[in-house]
Amino acid sequence: MVKNRFSALFKVALLLALFPVTACATTLTGASTFKAVLTWSFDSTCTATSPCLVQVYRLTGSCPATLIGSTGWTLITTTAQQATTAEDNTISDGVSYSYVLYSVWTNGVSSDPSACWTASVNASTVPDAPQSVGVQIVPK
């Protein structure tokens, strides 16, 4: 294993952003779906002349106390060379997901895992209603 090759490592805007794929609505229904968008940057060991792929792994639930040797991880995707984003389109409402990344040189040499990041989808959370609403009657 080589040293971890990510800089603010998958500063995940994991954004886990859990971006809604459907339009925002005041009442969310079972029709809403979500995706996790992960972003990261590389340090100087991954370059155009020594490109890296990234393997994205997901675990249902919270990050384990120790990553090395932990079980239950599923490979979600392997990115193209030098890619800095990936999406997980297979997440469900009410579930927590944890993610780790590995950078891999094209010769197969892999880094240690990135930091672990956890996020949850909660589609039952809706925006607050407008506050301080006023109505004024005026002539046409």
The first five atom37 places (N, CA, C, CB, O) and aatype in JSON, in Angstrom:
{
  "aatype": [12, 19, 11, 2, 1, 13, 15, 0, 10, 13, 11, 19, 0, 10, 10, 10, 0, 10, 13, 14, 19, 16, 0, 4, 0, 16, 16, 10, 16, 7, 0, 15, 16, 13, 11, 0, 19, 10, 16, 17, 15, 13, 3, 15, 16, 4, 16, 0, 16, 15, 14, 4, 10, 19, 5, 19, 18, 1, 10, 16, 7, 15, 4, 14, 0, 16, 10, 9, 7, 15, 16, 7, 17, 16, 10, 9, 16, 16, 16, 0, 5, 5, 0, 16, 16, 0, 6, 3, 2, 16, 9, 15, 3, 7, 19, 15, 18, 15, 18, 19, 10, 18, 15, 19, 17, 16, 2, 7, 19, 15, 15, 3, 14, 15, 0, 4, 17, 16, 0, 15, 19, 2, 0, 15, 16, 19, 14, 3, 0, 14, 5, 15, 19, 7, 19, 5, 9, 19, 14, 11],
  "atom_mask": [
    [1, 1, 1, 1, 1],
    [1, 1, 1, 1, 1],
    [1, 1, 1, 1, 1],
    [1, 1, 1, 1, 1],
    [1, 1, 1, 1, 1],
    [1, 1, 1, 1, 1],
    [1, 1, 1, 1, 1],
    [1, 1, 1, 1, 1],
    [1, 1, 1, 1, 1],
    [1, 1, 1, 1, 1],
    [1, 1, 1, 1, 1],
    [1, 1, 1, 1, 1],
    [1, 1, 1, 1, 1],
    [1, 1, 1, 1, 1],
    [1, 1, 1, 1, 1],
    [1, 1, 1, 1, 1],
    [1, 1, 1, 1, 1],
    [1, 1, 1, 1, 1],
    [1, 1, 1, 1, 1],
    [1, 1, 1, 1, 1],
    [1, 1, 1, 1, 1],
    [1, 1, 1, 1, 1],
    [1, 1, 1, 1, 1],
    [1, 1, 1, 1, 1],
    [1, 1, 1, 1, 1],
    [1, 1, 1, 1, 1],
    [1, 1, 1, 1, 1],
    [1, 1, 1, 1, 1],
    [1, 1, 1, 1, 1],
    [1, 1, 1, 0, 1],
    [1, 1, 1, 1, 1],
    [1, 1, 1, 1, 1],
    [1, 1, 1, 1, 1],
    [1, 1, 1, 1, 1],
    [1, 1, 1, 1, 1],
    [1, 1, 1, 1, 1],
    [1, 1, 1, 1, 1],
    [1, 1, 1, 1, 1],
    [1, 1, 1, 1, 1],
    [1, 1, 1, 1, 1],
    [1, 1, 1, 1, 1],
    [1, 1, 1, 1, 1],
    [1, 1, 1, 1, 1],
    [1, 1, 1, 1, 1],
    [1, 1, 1, 1, 1],
    [1, 1, 1, 1, 1],
    [1, 1, 1, 1, 1],
    [1, 1, 1, 1, 1],
    [1, 1, 1, 1, 1],
    [1, 1, 1, 1, 1],
    [1, 1, 1, 1, 1],
    [1, 1, 1, 1, 1],
    [1, 1, 1, 1, 1],
    [1, 1, 1, 1, 1],
    [1, 1, 1, 1, 1],
    [1, 1, 1, 1, 1],
    [1, 1, 1, 1, 1],
    [1, 1, 1, 1, 1],
    [1, 1, 1, 1, 1],
    [1, 1, 1, 1, 1],
    [1, 1, 1, 0, 1],
    [1, 1, 1, 1, 1],
    [1, 1, 1, 1, 1],
    [1, 1, 1, 1, 1],
    [1, 1, 1, 1, 1],
    [1, 1, 1, 1, 1],
    [1, 1, 1, 1, 1],
    [1, 1, 1, 1, 1],
    [1, 1, 1, 0, 1],
    [1, 1, 1, 1, 1],
    [1, 1, 1, 1, 1],
    [1, 1, 1, 0, 1],
    [1, 1, 1, 1, 1],
    [1, 1, 1, 1, 1],
    [1, 1, 1, 1, 1],
    [1, 1, 1, 1, 1],
    [1, 1, 1, 1, 1],
    [1, 1, 1, 1, 1],
    [1, 1, 1, 1, 1],
    [1, 1, 1, 1, 1],
    [1, 1, 1, 1, 1],
    [1, 1, 1, 1, 1],
    [1, 1, 1, 1, 1],
    [1, 1, 1, 1, 1],
    [1, 1, 1, 1, 1],
    [1, 1, 1, 1, 1],
    [1, 1, 1, 1, 1],
    [1, 1, 1, 1, 1],
    [1, 1, 1, 1, 1],
    [1, 1, 1, 1, 1],
    [1, 1, 1, 1, 1],
    [1, 1, 1, 1, 1],
    [1, 1, 1, 1, 1],
    [1, 1, 1, 0, 1],
    [1, 1, 1, 1, 1],
    [1, 1, 1, 1, 1],
    [1, 1, 1, 1, 1],
    [1, 1, 1, 1, 1],
    [1, 1, 1, 1, 1],
    [1, 1, 1, 1, 1],
    [1, 1, 1, 1, 1],
    [1, 1, 1, 1, 1],
    [1, 1, 1, 1, 1],
    [1, 1, 1, 1, 1],
    [1, 1, 1, 1, 1],
    [1, 1, 1, 1, 1],
    [1, 1, 1, 1, 1],
    [1, 1, 1, 0, 1],
    [1, 1, 1, 1, 1],
    [1, 1, 1, 1, 1],
    [1, 1, 1, 1, 1],
    [1, 1, 1, 1, 1],
    [1, 1, 1, 1, 1],
    [1, 1, 1, 1, 1],
    [1, 1, 1, 1, 1],
    [1, 1, 1, 1, 1],
    [1, 1, 1, 1, 1],
    [1, 1, 1, 1, 1],
    [1, 1, 1, 1, 1],
    [1, 1, 1, 1, 1],
    [1, 1, 1, 1, 1],
    [1, 1, 1, 1, 1],
    [1, 1, 1, 1, 1],
    [1, 1, 1, 1, 1],
    [1, 1, 1, 1, 1],
    [1, 1, 1, 1, 1],
    [1, 1, 1, 1, 1],
    [1, 1, 1, 1, 1],
    [1, 1, 1, 1, 1],
    [1, 1, 1, 1, 1],
    [1, 1, 1, 1, 1],
    [1, 1, 1, 1, 1],
    [1, 1, 1, 1, 1],
    [1, 1, 1, 0, 1],
    [1, 1, 1, 1, 1],
    [1, 1, 1, 1, 1],
    [1, 1, 1, 1, 1],
    [1, 1, 1, 1, 1],
    [1, 1, 1, 1, 1],
    [1, 1, 1, 1, 1]
  ],
  "atom_positions": [
    [[0.83, -1.19, 0.0], [0.0, 0.0, 0.0], [0.88, 1.25, 0.0], [-0.95, 0.0, 1.21], [1.94, 1.28, 0.63]],
    [[0.43, 2.25, -0.69], [1.13, 3.52, -0.74], [0.38, 4.49, 0.16], [1.24, 4.06, -2.21], [-0.74, 4.23, 0.59]],
    [[1.03, 5.61, 0.43], [0.35, 6.58, 1.29], [-0.94, 7.08, 0.65], [1.29, 7.77, 1.6], [-1.1, 7.02, -0.57]],
    [[-1.82, 7.55, 1.45], [-3.1, 8.04, 0.98], [-2.88, 9.17, -0.01], [-3.97, 8.51, 2.16], [-2.15, 10.11, 0.3]],
    [[-3.48, 9.11, -1.19], [-3.21, 10.07, -2.24], [-4.25, 11.17, -2.39], [-3.08, 9.36, -3.51], [-4.27, 11.84, -3.42]],
    [[-5.09, 11.39, -1.44], [-6.09, 12.45, -1.56], [-5.69, 13.62, -0.69], [-7.49, 11.93, -1.17], [-5.16, 13.43, 0.41]],
    [[-5.95, 14.84, -1.16], [-5.7, 15.97, -0.29], [-6.98, 16.24, 0.47], [-5.23, 17.24, -1.09], [-7.43, 15.19, 0.92]],
    [[-7.6, 17.13, 0.72], [-8.72, 17.35, 1.62], [-9.71, 16.27, 1.36], [-9.34, 18.74, 1.45], [-10.9, 16.49, 1.12]],
    [[-9.23, 15.22, 1.41], [-9.75, 13.96, 0.91], [-11.16, 13.98, 0.61], [-9.51, 12.92, 1.84], [-11.63, 15.06, 0.96]],
    [[-11.72, 13.49, 0.27], [-12.99, 13.49, -0.33], [-13.86, 14.32, 0.56], [-13.54, 12.09, -0.53], [-14.77, 13.91, 1.28]],
    [[-13.44, 15.59, 0.39], [-14.05, 16.64, 1.15], [-15.49, 16.63, 0.84], [-13.42, 18.0, 0.86], [-16.2, 17.62, 0.69]],
    [[-15.8, 15.57, 0.78], [-17.07, 15.18, 0.45], [-18.04, 16.24, 0.46], [-17.48, 14.19, 1.26], [-18.91, 16.34, 1.32]],
    [[-17.92, 16.88, -0.32], [-19.05, 17.64, -0.43], [-19.98, 16.47, -0.53], [-19.08, 18.7, -1.62], [-21.04, 16.55, -1.15]],
    [[-19.51, 15.23, 0.17], [-20.24, 13.97, 0.01], [-21.49, 14.56, -0.31], [-20.26, 12.95, 1.27], [-22.59, 14.02, -0.38]],
    [[-21.23, 15.59, -0.47], [-22.2, 16.59, -0.54], [-23.32, 15.78, -0.19], [-22.32, 17.35, -1.86], [-24.51, 15.91, -0.46]],
    [[-22.65, 14.88, 0.51], [-23.53, 13.81, 0.51], [-24.74, 14.56, 0.31], [-23.5, 12.91, 1.76], [-25.89, 14.19, 0.54]],
    [[-24.41, 15.47, -0.07], [-25.36, 16.33, -0.61], [-26.65, 15.65, -0.75], [-24.91, 16.85, -1.87], [-27.68, 16.33, -0.67]],
    [[-26.69, 14.5, -0.92], [-27.95, 13.82, -1.14], [-28.89, 14.75, -1.88], [-28.57, 13.36, 0.18], [-29.9, 15.21, -1.34]],
    [[-28.53, 14.99, -3.09], [-29.31, 15.87, -3.94], [-30.63, 15.24, -4.33], [-28.53, 16.24, -5.17], [-30.63, 14.09, -4.77]],
    [[-31.74, 15.94, -4.19], [-32.98, 15.39, -4.72], [-32.89, 15.34, -6.24], [-34.21, 16.23, -4.27], [-32.42, 16.28, -6.88]],
    [[-33.34, 14.25, -6.81], [-33.34, 14.11, -8.26], [-34.63, 14.7, -8.81], [-33.17, 12.63, -8.68], [-34.66, 15.16, -9.95]],
    [[-35.69, 14.69, -8.02], [-36.95, 15.25, -8.48], [-37.06, 16.69, -7.98], [-38.15, 14.41, -7.98], [-36.28, 17.12, -7.14]],
    [[-38.02, 17.41, -8.5], [-38.18, 18.82, -8.13], [-38.58, 18.95, -6.67], [-39.24, 19.49, -9.02], [-39.19, 18.05, -6.09]],
    [[-38.21, 20.08, -6.08], [-38.55, 20.35, -4.69], [-40.06, 20.54, -4.56], [-37.8, 21.6, -4.16], [-40.69, 21.19, -5.4]],
    [[-40.63, 19.98, -3.53], [-42.07, 20.11, -3.31], [-42.31, 20.32, -1.83], [-42.85, 18.87, -3.83], [-41.49, 19.92, -1.0]],
    [[-43.43, 20.93, -1.5], [-43.71, 21.12, -0.08], [-44.1, 19.81, 0.57], [-44.81, 22.15, 0.1], [-43.82, 19.6, 1.75]],
    [[-44.74, 18.95, -0.16], [-45.09, 17.64, 0.36], [-44.28, 16.61, -0.4], [-46.62, 17.35, 0.25], [-44.45, 16.46, -1.61]],
    [[-43.42, 15.92, 0.29], [-42.61, 14.9, -0.38], [-43.35, 13.57, -0.33], [-41.22, 14.78, 0.29], [-43.94, 13.21, 0.68]],
    [[-43.3, 12.86, -1.43], [-43.96, 11.56, -1.5], [-42.93, 10.49, -1.77], [-45.06, 11.55, -2.58], [-41.74, 10.79, -1.93]],
    [[-43.36, 9.25, -1.83], [-42.47, 8.14, -2.12], [-41.83, 8.26, -3.49], [0.0, 0.0, 0.0], [-40.89, 7.54, -3.8]],
    [[-42.34, 9.18, -4.32], [-41.79, 9.33, -5.67], [-40.45, 10.06, -5.67], [-42.77, 10.06, -6.54], [-39.73, 10.01, -6.66]],
    [[-40.11, 10.73, -4.57], [-38.83, 11.44, -4.53], [-37.69, 10.44, -4.47], [-38.77, 12.39, -3.32], [-37.74, 9.47, -3.71]],
    [[-36.65, 10.68, -5.27], [-35.47, 9.84, -5.22], [-34.26, 10.72, -4.98], [-35.3, 9.02, -6.52], [-34.32, 11.93, -5.2]],
    [[-33.19, 10.13, -4.53], [-32.01, 10.89, -4.16], [-30.76, 10.23, -4.71], [-31.92, 11.02, -2.64], [-30.77, 9.06, -5.08]],
    [[-29.69, 11.0, -4.74], [-28.39, 10.46, -5.09], [-27.36, 11.14, -4.21], [-28.07, 10.67, -6.6], [-27.55, 12.27, -3.77]],
    [[-26.28, 10.43, -3.95], [-25.16, 11.0, -3.2], [-24.11, 11.42, -4.22], [-24.57, 9.98, -2.15], [-23.76, 10.64, -5.11]],
    [[-23.62, 12.64, -4.1], [-22.57, 13.14, -4.98], [-21.31, 13.3, -4.14], [-22.98, 14.49, -5.66], [-21.29, 14.07, -3.17]],
    [[-20.27, 12.58, -4.51], [-19.01, 12.61, -3.77], [-17.99, 13.37, -4.6], [-18.51, 11.18, -3.44], [-17.91, 13.17, -5.82]],
    [[-17.2, 14.23, -3.97], [-16.14, 14.95, -4.67], [-14.85, 14.83, -3.87], [-16.52, 16.45, -4.88], [-14.9, 14.63, -2.66]],
    [[-13.72, 14.95, -4.53], [-12.42, 14.86, -3.87], [-11.38, 15.53, -4.73], [-12.04, 13.4, -3.6], [-11.66, 15.95, -5.85]],
    [[-10.19, 15.62, -4.2], [-9.05, 16.13, -4.97], [-7.87, 15.2, -4.71], [-8.71, 17.62, -4.59], [-7.84, 14.48, -3.72]],
    [[-6.9, 15.23, -5.61], [-5.71, 14.39, -5.48], [-4.53, 15.22, -5.02], [-5.39, 13.7, -6.82], [-4.49, 16.43, -5.23]],
    [[-3.56, 14.56, -4.38], [-2.31, 15.25, -4.1], [-1.36, 15.0, -5.28], [-1.68, 14.78, -2.74], [-1.8, 14.51, -6.32]],
    [[-0.11, 15.31, -5.13], [0.83, 15.27, -6.25], [1.22, 13.88, -6.72], [2.06, 16.01, -5.88], [1.94, 13.76, -7.71]],
    [[0.78, 12.81, -6.05], [1.15, 11.47, -6.52], [0.25, 10.98, -7.65], [1.09, 10.48, -5.36], [0.59, 10.0, -8.32]],
    [[-0.86, 11.63, -7.87], [-1.75, 11.29, -8.98], [-1.67, 12.41, -10.0], [-3.24, 11.07, -8.48], [-2.16, 13.52, -9.76]],
    [[-1.05, 12.12, -11.13], [-0.8, 13.15, -12.14], [-1.16, 12.62, -13.52], [0.68, 13.61, -12.11], [-1.54, 11.46, -13.67]],
    [[-1.04, 13.47, -14.52], [-1.3, 13.05, -15.9], [-0.35, 11.93, -16.32], [-1.17, 14.25, -16.86], [-0.73, 11.06, -17.1]],
    [[0.89, 11.95, -15.81], [1.85, 10.89, -16.18], [1.77, 9.68, -15.24], [3.27, 11.45, -16.17], [2.3, 8.62, -15.56]],
    [[1.12, 9.83, -14.12], [0.91, 8.74, -13.17], [-0.53, 8.8, -12.69], [1.92, 8.82, -11.97], [-0.78, 9.07, -11.51]],
    [[-1.49, 8.54, -13.59], [-2.91, 8.77, -13.28], [-3.47, 7.77, -12.26], [-3.72, 8.71, -14.54], [-3.0, 6.65, -12.13]],
    [[-4.49, 8.23, -11.57], [-5.19, 7.39, -10.59], [-6.64, 7.2, -10.99], [-5.1, 8.01, -9.19], [-7.26, 8.08, -11.59]],
    [[-7.16, 6.05, -10.65], [-8.59, 5.78, -10.68], [-9.03, 5.92, -9.23], [-8.94, 4.34, -11.3], [-8.19, 5.96, -8.33]],
    [[-10.32, 6.0, -8.98], [-10.81, 6.01, -7.61], [-11.87, 4.93, -7.48], [-11.38, 7.41, -7.22], [-12.79, 4.84, -8.29]],
    [[-11.73, 4.13, -6.43], [-12.74, 3.13, -6.12], [-13.57, 3.68, -4.96], [-12.09, 1.74, -5.76], [-13.02, 4.06, -3.93]],
    [[-14.9, 3.71, -5.14], [-15.81, 4.23, -4.14], [-16.53, 3.04, -3.5], [-16.84, 5.24, -4.76], [-17.18, 2.25, -4.18]],
    [[-16.4, 2.94, -2.18], [-17.07, 1.87, -1.44], [-18.13, 2.46, -0.52], [-16.05, 1.04, -0.63], [-17.96, 3.55, 0.03]],
    [[-19.23, 1.72, -0.37], [-20.33, 2.17, 0.49], [-20.67, 1.09, 1.51], [-21.58, 2.53, -0.35], [-20.59, -0.11, 1.23]],
    [[-21.06, 1.56, 2.7], [-21.51, 0.69, 3.78], [-22.85, 1.22, 4.24], [-20.47, 0.63, 4.96], [-23.0, 2.43, 4.42]],
    [[-23.83, 0.37, 4.43], [-25.1, 0.81, 4.99], [-24.91, 0.95, 6.49], [-26.27, -0.18, 4.65], [-24.51, 0.0, 7.16]],
    [[-25.19, 2.14, 7.02], [-24.99, 2.41, 8.44], [-23.84, 3.38, 8.65], [0.0, 0.0, 0.0], [-23.35, 4.0, 7.7]],
    [[-23.43, 3.51, 9.9], [-22.38, 4.47, 10.27], [-20.99, 3.92, 10.03], [-22.53, 4.85, 11.73], [-20.79, 2.71, 9.89]],
    [[-20.03, 4.83, 9.98], [-18.63, 4.44, 9.8], [-18.18, 3.58, 10.98], [-17.72, 5.7, 9.68], [-18.48, 3.88, 12.13]],
    [[-17.45, 2.5, 10.7], [-16.92, 1.68, 11.8], [-15.78, 2.41, 12.5], [-16.43, 0.31, 11.28], [-15.16, 3.31, 11.92]],
    [[-15.5, 2.03, 13.73], [-14.42, 2.65, 14.48], [-13.07, 2.42, 13.8], [-14.38, 2.09, 15.92], [-12.2, 3.29, 13.84]],
    [[-12.89, 1.27, 13.17], [-11.67, 0.95, 12.45], [-12.03, 0.54, 11.03], [-10.87, -0.18, 13.17], [-12.8, -0.39, 10.83]],
    [[-11.47, 1.23, 10.05], [-11.77, 0.9, 8.65], [-11.06, -0.36, 8.18], [-11.38, 2.06, 7.75], [-11.68, -1.24, 7.57]],
    [[-9.78, -0.46, 8.47], [-8.99, -1.61, 8.02], [-9.56, -2.87, 8.67], [-7.47, -1.44, 8.37], [-9.67, -2.96, 9.89]],
    [[-9.93, -3.82, 7.83], [-10.48, -5.07, 8.33], [-11.98, -5.06, 8.55], [0.0, 0.0, 0.0], [-12.56, -6.1, 8.86]],
    [[-12.62, -3.91, 8.39], [-14.08, -3.87, 8.57], [-14.75, -4.55, 7.39], [-14.58, -2.41, 8.73], [-14.19, -4.59, 6.29]],
    [[-15.94, -5.07, 7.59], [-16.65, -5.81, 6.54], [-17.96, -5.13, 6.19], [-16.91, -7.25, 6.99], [-18.4, -4.2, 6.86]],
    [[-18.58, -5.61, 5.11], [-19.87, -5.09, 4.7], [-19.81, -4.02, 3.63], [0.0, 0.0, 0.0], [-20.85, -3.52, 3.19]],
    [[-18.61, -3.65, 3.18], [-18.44, -2.6, 2.18], [-18.76, -3.15, 0.8], [-17.01, -2.02, 2.22], [-18.42, -4.29, 0.48]],
    [[-19.4, -2.34, -0.02], [-19.73, -2.71, -1.41], [-19.07, -1.71, -2.35], [-21.27, -2.75, -1.63], [-19.19, -0.5, -2.16]],
    [[-18.38, -2.22, -3.37], [-17.8, -1.34, -4.38], [-18.95, -0.76, -5.2], [-16.78, -2.11, -5.3], [-19.69, -1.5, -5.85]],
    [[-19.09, 0.57, -5.18], [-20.15, 1.25, -5.92], [-19.71, 1.57, -7.34], [-20.58, 2.53, -5.19], [-20.47, 1.38, -8.29]],
    [[-18.48, 2.07, -7.48], [-17.98, 2.43, -8.81], [-16.46, 2.53, -8.8], [-18.6, 3.75, -9.28], [-15.85, 2.75, -7.75]],
    [[-15.89, 2.38, -9.96], [-14.49, 2.72, -10.19], [-14.5, 3.81, -11.24], [-13.63, 1.46, -10.65], [-15.05, 3.62, -12.33]],
    [[-13.91, 4.95, -10.93], [-13.98, 6.11, -11.82], [-13.0, 6.01, -12.98], [-13.71, 7.38, -11.04], [-12.14, 5.14, -13.02]],
    [[-13.17, 6.92, -13.91], [-12.19, 7.1, -14.98], [-10.93, 7.72, -14.38], [-12.77, 8.01, -16.14], [-10.97, 8.23, -13.26]],
    [[-9.82, 7.69, -15.12], [-8.57, 8.27, -14.63], [-8.74, 9.75, -14.31], [-7.46, 8.08, -15.66], [-9.32, 10.51, -15.09]],
    [[-8.22, 10.14, -13.16], [-8.19, 11.52, -12.69], [-9.58, 12.14, -12.46], [-7.45, 12.36, -13.68], [-9.68, 13.36, -12.3]],
    [[-10.63, 11.34, -12.43], [-11.97, 11.87, -12.12], [-11.99, 12.38, -10.68], [-13.07, 10.78, -12.34], [-11.3, 11.83, -9.82]],
    [[-12.76, 13.41, -10.42], [-12.84, 13.98, -9.07], [-14.26, 13.99, -8.52], [-12.28, 15.38, -9.07], [-14.53, 14.65, -7.52]],
    [[-15.16, 13.27, -9.17], [-16.52, 13.14, -8.65], [-17.06, 11.75, -8.96], [-17.45, 14.24, -9.25], [-16.61, 11.08, -9.89]],
    [[-18.02, 11.35, -8.18], [-18.76, 10.11, -8.42], [-20.14, 10.27, -7.81], [-18.01, 8.86, -7.82], [-20.34, 11.07, -6.9]],
    [[-21.09, 9.5, -8.32], [-22.46, 9.55, -7.8], [-22.9, 8.16, -7.38], [-23.43, 10.13, -8.85], [-22.52, 7.16, -7.99]],
    [[-23.7, 8.12, -6.33], [-24.34, 6.88, -5.9], [-25.83, 7.1, -6.08], [-23.98, 6.51, -4.39], [-26.46, 7.84, -5.33]],
    [[-26.37, 6.45, -7.09], [-27.79, 6.63, -7.43], [-28.68, 5.56, -6.82], [-27.96, 6.63, -8.93], [-29.85, 5.45, -7.19]],
    [[-28.15, 4.78, -5.9], [-28.92, 3.65, -5.35], [-29.16, 3.79, -3.86], [-28.2, 2.33, -5.63], [-29.0, 2.82, -3.12]],
    [[-29.53, 4.99, -3.41], [-29.76, 5.2, -1.99], [-31.26, 5.33, -1.72], [-29.02, 6.44, -1.49], [-32.03, 5.67, -2.61]],
    [[-31.64, 5.06, -0.48], [-33.06, 5.04, -0.11], [-33.34, 5.98, 1.06], [-33.49, 3.63, 0.24], [-32.45, 6.27, 1.86]],
    [[-34.56, 6.43, 1.14], [-35.01, 7.3, 2.22], [-34.92, 6.58, 3.56], [-36.46, 7.77, 1.97], [-35.21, 5.39, 3.66]],
    [[-34.51, 7.3, 4.58], [-34.46, 6.77, 5.92], [-33.26, 5.89, 6.23], [0.0, 0.0, 0.0], [-33.22, 5.25, 7.28]],
    [[-32.28, 5.86, 5.35], [-31.12, 4.99, 5.52], [-29.85, 5.85, 5.6], [-31.01, 3.97, 4.36], [-29.72, 6.84, 4.89]],
    [[-28.93, 5.46, 6.47], [-27.62, 6.11, 6.56], [-26.63, 5.32, 5.72], [-27.14, 6.22, 8.04], [-26.64, 4.09, 5.71]],
    [[-25.76, 6.05, 5.02], [-24.74, 5.43, 4.19], [-23.38, 6.01, 4.55], [-25.04, 5.62, 2.69], [-23.26, 7.21, 4.82]],
    [[-22.36, 5.16, 4.55], [-20.99, 5.59, 4.79], [-20.18, 5.29, 3.54], [-20.38, 4.89, 6.04], [-20.44, 4.31, 2.84]],
    [[-19.2, 6.14, 3.27], [-18.38, 6.01, 2.07], [-16.9, 6.13, 2.41], [-18.76, 7.06, 1.03], [-16.51, 6.92, 3.26]],
    [[-16.08, 5.32, 1.73], [-14.62, 5.48, 1.74], [-14.15, 5.36, 0.3], [-13.92, 4.42, 2.67], [-14.79, 4.73, -0.53]],
    [[-13.01, 5.99, 0.03], [-12.44, 5.97, -1.3], [-11.02, 5.43, -1.24], [-12.45, 7.38, -1.93], [-10.32, 5.58, -0.24]],
    [[-10.62, 4.8, -2.32], [-9.23, 4.37, -2.5], [-8.76, 4.93, -3.83], [-9.09, 2.8, -2.45], [-9.48, 4.83, -4.83]],
    [[-7.57, 5.51, -3.87], [-7.0, 5.87, -5.16], [-6.16, 4.68, -5.61], [-6.14, 7.2, -5.08], [-5.49, 4.03, -4.81]],
    [[-6.21, 4.42, -6.91], [-5.53, 3.25, -7.46], [-4.79, 3.67, -8.73], [-6.55, 2.09, -7.76], [-5.39, 4.21, -9.66]],
    [[-3.48, 3.42, -8.75], [-2.74, 3.67, -9.98], [-3.16, 2.65, -11.02], [-1.2, 3.61, -9.74], [-3.68, 1.59, -10.67]],
    [[-2.95, 2.95, -12.27], [-3.37, 2.05, -13.34], [-2.64, 0.71, -13.28], [-3.13, 2.71, -14.68], [-3.08, -0.25, -13.91]],
    [[-1.53, 0.62, -12.53], [-0.83, -0.67, -12.38], [-1.42, -1.5, -11.24], [0.66, -0.43, -12.13], [-0.93, -2.59, -10.95]],
    [[-2.49, -0.98, -10.58], [-3.17, -1.73, -9.53], [-2.75, -1.42, -8.11], [0.0, 0.0, 0.0], [-3.38, -1.9, -7.17]],
    [[-1.7, -0.63, -7.92], [-1.25, -0.27, -6.57], [-2.29, 0.68, -5.95], [0.17, 0.41, -6.6], [-2.69, 1.67, -6.56]],
    [[-2.72, 0.35, -4.74], [-3.82, 1.06, -4.1], [-3.36, 1.83, -2.86], [-4.92, 0.08, -3.71], [-2.4, 1.46, -2.2]],
    [[-4.08, 2.92, -2.57], [-3.81, 3.7, -1.36], [-4.49, 3.05, -0.16], [-4.3, 5.16, -1.53], [-5.23, 2.08, -0.29]],
    [[-4.23, 3.6, 1.02], [-5.02, 3.29, 2.19], [-6.39, 3.92, 1.98], [-4.33, 3.81, 3.52], [-6.55, 4.75, 1.09]],
    [[-7.39, 3.56, 2.78], [-8.71, 4.18, 2.6], [-8.7, 5.65, 3.0], [-9.78, 3.42, 3.41], [-7.91, 6.08, 3.85]],
    [[-9.59, 6.4, 2.39], [-9.8, 7.8, 2.78], [-10.46, 7.82, 4.15], [-10.66, 8.57, 1.73], [-10.73, 6.77, 4.73]],
    [[-10.71, 9.0, 4.64], [-11.53, 9.13, 5.84], [-12.92, 8.59, 5.48], [-11.6, 10.62, 6.34], [-13.3, 8.56, 4.31]],
    [[-13.65, 8.17, 6.48], [-15.01, 7.65, 6.26], [-16.0, 8.78, 6.49], [-15.31, 6.44, 7.2], [-15.87, 9.57, 7.43]],
    [[-17.01, 8.86, 5.62], [-18.04, 9.89, 5.71], [-19.4, 9.24, 5.72], [-17.92, 10.9, 4.55], [-19.65, 8.3, 4.96]],
    [[-20.3, 9.74, 6.58], [-21.64, 9.18, 6.69], [-22.67, 10.27, 6.45], [-21.86, 8.53, 8.08], [-22.49, 11.42, 6.87]],
    [[-23.74, 9.91, 5.76], [-24.87, 10.83, 5.56], [-26.15, 10.02, 5.49], [-24.68, 11.68, 4.26], [-26.13, 8.82, 5.24]],
    [[-27.25, 10.7, 5.71], [-28.56, 10.04, 5.71], [-29.53, 10.78, 4.81], [-29.11, 9.95, 7.12], [-29.4, 11.98, 4.58]],
    [[-30.5, 10.05, 4.32], [-31.58, 10.63, 3.56], [-32.8, 10.67, 4.47], [-31.87, 9.83, 2.23], [-33.13, 9.66, 5.09]],
    [[-33.46, 11.82, 4.55], [-34.67, 11.92, 5.33], [-35.68, 12.73, 4.53], [-34.41, 12.56, 6.72], [-35.81, 13.94, 4.72]],
    [[-36.39, 12.05, 3.63], [-37.32, 12.73, 2.75], [-38.55, 13.25, 3.49], [-37.75, 11.81, 1.63], [-39.32, 14.04, 2.94]],
    [[-38.76, 12.81, 4.73], [-39.93, 13.29, 5.46], [-39.69, 14.68, 6.01], [-40.29, 12.34, 6.59], [-40.62, 15.32, 6.5]],
    [[-38.45, 15.16, 5.95], [-38.15, 16.52, 6.37], [-38.56, 17.46, 5.25], [-36.64, 16.69, 6.73], [-38.1, 17.32, 4.12]],
    [[-39.42, 18.4, 5.55], [-39.89, 19.34, 4.54], [-39.5, 20.75, 4.95], [-41.43, 19.24, 4.35], [-39.21, 20.99, 6.12]],
    [[-39.48, 21.68, 4.01], [-39.13, 23.06, 4.37], [-40.13, 23.66, 5.35], [-39.07, 23.93, 3.11], [-41.3, 23.28, 5.38]],
    [[-39.66, 24.6, 6.15], [-40.55, 25.33, 7.05], [-41.52, 26.16, 6.22], [-39.76, 26.23, 8.03], [-41.19, 26.61, 5.12]],
    [[-42.71, 26.36, 6.75], [-43.7, 27.21, 6.09], [-43.23, 28.66, 6.14], [-45.1, 27.07, 6.77], [-42.48, 29.03, 7.05]],
    [[-43.64, 29.48, 5.18], [-43.27, 30.9, 5.21], [-43.73, 31.56, 6.51], [-43.88, 31.64, 4.0], [-44.79, 31.22, 7.05]],
    [[-42.94, 32.48, 7.01], [-43.25, 33.18, 8.25], [-43.6, 34.63, 7.96], [-42.06, 33.11, 9.24], [-43.28, 35.15, 6.89]],
    [[-44.27, 35.27, 8.89], [-44.61, 36.69, 8.8], [-45.31, 37.02, 7.48], [-43.36, 37.55, 8.96], [-44.93, 37.97, 6.78]],
    [[-46.3, 36.24, 7.16], [-47.06, 36.46, 5.92], [-48.0, 37.64, 6.15], [-47.85, 35.17, 5.5], [-48.64, 37.72, 7.2]],
    [[-48.1, 38.54, 5.19], [-49.01, 39.67, 5.28], [-49.86, 39.78, 4.02], [0.0, 0.0, 0.0], [-49.41, 39.41, 2.93]],
    [[-51.04, 40.27, 4.17], [-51.93, 40.47, 3.01], [-52.44, 41.9, 3.1], [-53.12, 39.43, 2.98], [-52.82, 42.36, 4.17]],
    [[-52.44, 42.57, 1.99], [-52.94, 43.94, 1.94], [-53.93, 44.03, 0.81], [-51.78, 44.97, 1.77], [-53.65, 43.57, -0.3]],
    [[-55.08, 44.63, 1.07], [-56.1, 44.83, 0.04], [-55.9, 46.24, -0.54], [-57.55, 44.65, 0.63], [-55.88, 47.23, 0.2]],
    [[-55.75, 46.31, -1.87], [-55.53, 47.6, -2.54], [-56.49, 47.73, -3.7], [-54.07, 47.74, -3.03], [-56.96, 46.71, -4.21]],
    [[-56.8, 48.94, -4.15], [-57.67, 49.12, -5.3], [-57.01, 48.59, -6.56], [-58.04, 50.59, -5.48], [-55.79, 48.61, -6.68]],
    [[-57.82, 48.11, -7.49], [-57.28, 47.61, -8.78], [-56.9, 48.76, -9.66], [-58.28, 46.71, -9.5], [-56.42, 48.55, -10.77]]
  ]
}
